[in-house]
Amino acid sequence: MEAEETVTLGTAFAALGSGLLWVIEQIGLGFWHMLIGILPFLSGAPAEGEKPVPPLFDWLLWTGSLEDKQSLMAFVYYGGSVEFFFMVFNVVVLVTLYGMLVSNRFLWGCVRALEGVANIVGRTFAWAGLFMVIQQIVIVFMQRIFTRPDISIGFGIPLQFDISWFAEELKLYNALVVALCVSYTFVQGGHVRVDLIYSAVGHRAKRITDMCGSLLFMIPGAIMIWMYSWYFLWRHLIVPKPSASDTLDRLVLKARALRWNVETIGFSPNGFTGYFLFKVLLVAFAGLVFLQALAFFWRSYLELKEGEASAGKYLDKDTLGEGEEAFEGTH
């Protein structure tokens, strides 16, 4: 029995050591890709001792050539790859260490920039809620008053679809608000939260709680959503369908048979046919949450270090205007 336990513990420690060595190796390779390998990733020129990598962005000027197909497959691979993860990881660690140890002002600049992106994107796409209401009113009028089976928009060659198409498209407006306004709402403090302990503790405990929450929940959650949604998106855009288990070489070989196969199947015969846009929004959602998690972690650290007087520093929150402060946060 003791021998079996010894073997089991030895195996577990060996596996743990192997895993730690792999992580350290990937972190080192991440720096290698950033310092030496980033240009080959963009240009296709091989780094010393490496195989040629198809350029990652040549496919944006799509001509249907084999080079474009290989470029697209390389882009799909790296978007959900271990290499990309550790490159981002290394950048985040370097920015965090520099901001914490060298320049808090720099870290505040990063916080303001990321929160600014969240506010700009959120304030822009929040208008989708208004468009959704207007379109619903138009649909009701066309159906109940004018008894039309379709809606035509534009002049010359109009955009004409069945009313059921426009009715199902309303889901897209809702998805725009949910996916692209999530970090904006977080910055504004508009998310619903269950508060049993947080409000009763002091400034330092709140900031430590916020740091732990962003580090243990927001960032890992965003990464998991990104990894699953990235391949979920591309499996509805191209064939052969890529897989997370595919290597770069395998995907480049598959490029010879690559063709666009954008999902256009609706839930009803004449329904909305742009459901691939929801997959795009899922990836955008994960990216925005990840960036906001970083901003929240950095802000919490800076507010912890600078004291209670820095709470809400540089925070660009919406306001109803002078004299309406009593009503803010109550709607």
C-alpha positions in Angstrom: 0.0 0.0 0.0 2.8 2.4 1.0 4.6 1.6 -2.3 1.5 2.3 -4.3 1.0 5.6 -2.5 4.7 6.5 -3.1 4.3 5.7 -6.8 1.1 7.8 -7.0 2.7 10.8 -5.3 5.8 10.5 -7.4 3.7 10.4 -10.6 1.7 13.4 -9.4 4.8 15.4 -8.6 6.4 14.4 -11.9 3.3 15.6 -13.8 3.3 18.8 -11.9 6.9 19.4 -12.6 6.4 18.6 -16.2 3.5 21.1 -16.4 5.5 23.8 -14.7 8.4 23.3 -17.1 6.0 23.5 -20.0 4.5 26.8 -18.7 8.0 28.3 -18.2 9.0 27.1 -21.7 5.9 28.7 -23.3 6.5 32.0 -21.5 10.0 32.0 -22.9 8.7 31.2 -26.3 6.2 34.0 -25.9 9.0 36.5 -25.4 10.8 34.9 -28.4 7.7 35.4 -30.6 7.3 39.0 -29.4 11.0 40.0 -29.8 12.0 38.0 -32.8 9.1 36.1 -34.2 6.4 38.9 -34.4 7.7 40.2 -37.8 7.6 36.7 -39.4 4.0 36.2 -38.1 3.0 39.4 -39.9 5.2 39.2 -43.0 5.6 35.5 -43.5 9.4 35.6 -43.4 10.7 32.7 -41.3 12.6 33.5 -38.1 15.9 31.8 -37.8 15.5 28.0 -37.4 11.7 28.2 -38.0 9.4 27.1 -40.9 7.9 29.9 -43.0 4.7 31.2 -41.6 2.0 32.5 -44.0 1.3 36.2 -43.5 -1.5 36.6 -41.1 -3.4 39.5 -42.7 -2.9 39.1 -46.4 -6.3 37.4 -46.6 -8.0 40.7 -45.8 -7.5 41.7 -49.5 -9.2 38.5 -50.6 -8.5 37.4 -54.1 -9.2 33.6 -53.7 -5.5 32.7 -54.3 -3.8 29.8 -52.4 -1.7 32.3 -50.6 -4.8 34.1 -49.3 -6.3 30.8 -48.2 -3.1 29.9 -46.3 -3.0 33.3 -44.7 -6.5 32.9 -43.5 -5.8 29.5 -42.1 -2.8 30.9 -40.3 -4.9 33.7 -38.9 -7.5 31.2 -37.6 -4.8 29.1 -36.0 -3.0 31.9 -34.2 -6.2 33.5 -33.0 -6.8 30.6 -30.7 -3.3 29.3 -30.2 -1.0 28.7 -27.3 1.5 31.0 -28.9 -1.0 33.9 -29.0 -2.1 33.2 -25.4 1.5 33.5 -24.0 2.3 36.5 -26.1 -0.7 38.3 -24.6 0.2 36.9 -21.2 3.7 38.3 -21.4 2.5 41.7 -22.6 0.1 41.9 -19.7 2.7 40.9 -17.2 5.3 43.4 -18.5 2.7 46.2 -18.5 1.6 45.3 -15.0 5.1 45.1 -13.6 6.2 48.3 -15.2 3.1 50.1 -14.0 3.4 48.8 -10.4 7.2 49.1 -10.0 8.2 52.0 -12.2 5.3 54.3 -13.2 1.9 54.4 -11.6 1.1 57.3 -14.0 1.7 54.9 -16.9 -0.7 52.4 -15.4 -3.3 55.0 -14.9 -2.9 55.9 -18.6 -3.6 52.2 -19.5 -6.7 52.2 -17.2 -8.0 55.4 -18.8 -7.4 54.1 -22.3 -9.2 50.8 -21.8 -12.1 52.4 -20.0 -12.3 55.0 -22.7 -12.5 52.2 -25.3 -15.3 50.6 -23.3 -17.2 53.9 -23.0 -16.9 54.7 -26.7 -18.0 51.3 -27.9 -20.8 51.1 -25.4 -22.2 54.6 -25.9 -22.1 54.0 -29.7 -23.9 50.6 -29.7 -26.3 51.6 -27.0 -28.2 53.3 -29.8 -29.1 49.9 -31.1 -31.8 49.8 -28.4 -33.5 52.8 -30.0 -33.2 51.3 -33.5 -34.8 48.1 -32.1 -37.8 50.0 -30.7 -38.3 52.0 -34.0 -38.0 48.9 -36.1 -40.6 47.1 -33.9 -43.0 50.0 -34.3 -42.5 49.9 -38.1 -43.1 46.1 -38.2 -46.4 46.5 -36.2 -47.6 49.3 -38.5 -46.7 47.4 -41.7 -48.4 44.2 -40.4 -51.5 45.6 -38.7 -52.3 48.8 -40.6 -50.8 48.4 -44.1 -51.1 44.6 -44.1 -47.8 44.2 -46.0 -46.0 40.9 -46.1 -42.6 42.6 -46.6 -40.7 45.8 -46.0 -38.7 47.6 -48.7 -36.0 50.1 -47.7 -34.0 52.3 -50.1 -34.2 53.7 -53.6 -33.4 52.2 -57.0 -32.5 48.7 -55.9 -34.1 48.6 -52.4 -33.4 46.2 -49.6 -36.5 44.1 -49.5 -37.2 41.2 -47.0 -40.1 39.5 -45.6 -41.5 41.0 -42.3 -40.4 37.9 -40.5 -36.8 38.6 -41.5 -37.0 42.1 -39.9 -38.8 40.6 -36.9 -36.0 38.1 -36.2 -33.4 40.7 -36.9 -34.5 42.5 -33.7 -32.5 39.8 -31.8 -29.3 41.2 -33.4 -30.0 44.7 -31.9 -30.4 43.1 -28.5 -27.2 41.1 -29.0 -25.3 44.3 -30.0 -26.4 45.9 -26.7 -25.5 42.9 -24.6 -22.2 42.0 -26.2 -20.8 45.5 -26.9 -22.1 47.4 -24.0 -21.1 44.9 -21.3 -17.8 46.6 -20.4 -19.3 50.1 -20.7 -22.0 49.1 -18.2 -19.3 47.7 -15.9 -17.4 51.1 -16.0 -20.7 52.9 -15.3 -21.5 50.6 -12.4 -24.7 49.5 -13.9 -24.5 45.7 -13.5 -26.8 44.1 -10.9 -24.7 42.8 -8.0 -25.7 40.8 -4.9 -24.0 42.6 -2.1 -23.9 40.9 1.3 -20.4 41.7 2.6 -18.8 44.2 0.1 -20.6 47.3 1.3 -19.8 46.7 4.9 -16.0 46.4 4.5 -13.4 49.1 4.2 -11.6 50.6 1.2 -8.7 48.2 1.3 -10.8 45.1 1.6 -13.0 46.3 -1.3 -10.0 46.9 -3.6 -8.4 43.5 -2.7 -11.8 41.8 -3.3 -12.0 43.6 -6.7 -8.5 42.5 -7.6 -9.2 38.9 -6.7 -12.5 39.0 -8.6 -10.9 40.2 -11.8 -7.9 37.9 -11.6 -9.8 34.7 -10.6 -13.1 35.1 -12.4 -13.3 37.8 -15.1 -10.0 37.1 -16.8 -10.2 33.3 -16.8 -13.9 33.5 -17.9 -13.1 35.8 -20.8 -10.2 33.6 -21.9 -12.4 30.5 -21.9 -15.2 32.2 -23.8 -12.7 33.4 -26.4 -11.1 30.0 -26.9 -14.5 28.3 -27.5 -16.1 31.2 -29.4 -13.1 31.7 -31.8 -13.4 28.2 -33.4 -17.2 28.3 -33.0 -17.1 31.4 -35.2 -14.8 30.1 -37.9 -16.6 26.8 -38.2 -19.6 28.8 -39.4 -17.7 30.8 -41.9 -15.3 28.4 -43.7 -14.9 24.8 -44.8 -13.0 22.6 -44.1 -14.0 23.4 -40.5 -11.0 24.2 -38.3 -10.6 22.5 -35.0 -8.8 23.6 -31.8 -6.7 20.4 -32.1 -5.4 21.2 -35.6 -1.7 22.2 -35.9 -0.6 25.1 -38.1 0.8 22.8 -40.7 -2.4 20.8 -40.8 -4.5 23.9 -41.3 -2.2 25.2 -44.0 -2.5 21.9 -45.8 -6.3 22.2 -45.5 -6.1 25.6 -47.2 -6.1 24.0 -50.6 -9.7 23.0 -50.1 -10.8 26.1 -48.3 -13.8 28.0 -49.4 -16.2 30.5 -47.7 -19.3 28.9 -46.3 -21.0 31.7 -44.3 -23.9 30.5 -42.3 -27.2 31.9 -43.8 -29.7 29.5 -42.4 -32.7 31.2 -40.6 -35.0 29.8 -38.0 -37.9 30.2 -40.3 -38.3 30.0 -44.1 -38.1 33.8 -44.6 -36.4 34.6 -41.3 -33.2 36.5 -40.5 -30.2 34.9 -42.3 -27.3 36.7 -40.6 -26.9 34.5 -37.5 -23.1 34.3 -38.1 -23.0 37.9 -36.7 -23.9 36.5 -33.3 -20.7 34.4 -33.4 -18.7 37.5 -34.2 -20.3 39.4 -31.3 -19.5 36.5 -29.0 -15.8 36.9 -29.8 -16.1 40.7 -29.4 -17.8 40.2 -26.1 -14.9 38.0 -24.8 -12.3 40.6 -25.9 -14.1 43.5 -24.3 -14.6 41.7 -21.0 -10.9 40.7 -21.0 -9.7 44.3 -21.6 -12.1 45.6 -18.9 -10.9 42.9 -16.4 -7.4 44.2 -16.9 -8.4 47.8 -16.5 -10.4 46.9 -13.3 -7.5 44.9 -11.8 -5.1 47.8 -12.5 -7.6 50.4 -11.2 -8.2 48.4 -8.0 -4.4 48.1 -7.4 -3.8 51.8 -7.9 -6.8 52.8 -5.7 -5.5 50.4 -3.0 -2.0 51.9 -3.2 -3.1 55.6 -3.3 -5.8 55.3 -0.7 -9.5 56.1 -0.4 -9.1 59.5 -1.9 -8.3 58.0 -5.3 -11.5 55.9 -5.5 -13.2 56.7 -8.8 -10.1 58.7 -10.0 -10.3 59.5 -13.8 -13.6 57.5 -14.0 -15.7 58.8 -16.9 -19.2 58.2 -15.7 -22.4 59.4 -17.5 -24.2 62.2 -15.8 -27.7 63.6 -16.2 -26.3 67.1 -15.9 -25.8 69.7 -13.2 -28.6 69.6 -10.6 -29.6 66.1 -11.4 -27.1 64.3 -9.2 -29.8 63.0 -6.8 -31.4 61.0 -9.6 -28.3 59.4 -11.0 -28.0 55.7 -10.3 -31.7 55.4 -9.5 -32.9 54.6 -13.0 
